[in-house]
Amino acid sequence: MRMLKGIDPLLNAELLGVLAAMGHGDEIVITDANFPSESVARDTVHGTALRMDCSAPRAVEAILSLLPVDDFEPDAVRFMNVVGDPQARPEVIQEGEALFRAEGADLTGVDRFDFYDQAREAYAIVQTAERRFYGNFIIRKGVIPPGSGS
């Protein structure tokens, strides 16, 4: 077990390295257990899926503890729409939405195949143990301003 002060223990060394290497505008994808993470991740900068053994909202919480969300452009956080019902907001999306809103970010829904295409353009994919359908989020990294203390 990794034990560092102030760093969520779910964030392993490889994921910490990815988060640190990402620049402003790079994107990370948090996926549920059913998402084709390995095949989609082959097209990303990182090239292979990372793993977090937790729910998608818990992974979002851990990642947001270190990663600023972009507030320069719209659609900095996206989720996969429910196929056939784009207005639906499954519980897993609502849980994630609360975490993002606490960071001042709004969410935008994206249709399934558009989500896959956008995920292929990301810096990295993080597959979680989330079993609920549609537990998928794309987060665009923001900046930490000078003098913020972080």
Secondary structure, DSSP 8 states (H G I E B T S, - for coil): ----TTS-TTS-HHHHHHHHH--TT-EEEEE-TTS-HHHHHTTSSS-S-EEESS-HHHHHHHHHTT--B--SSS--EEEE-BTTBTT---HHHHHHHHHHHHTT--EEEE-HHHHHHHHHTSSEEEEE---STT--EEEEB----TTS--
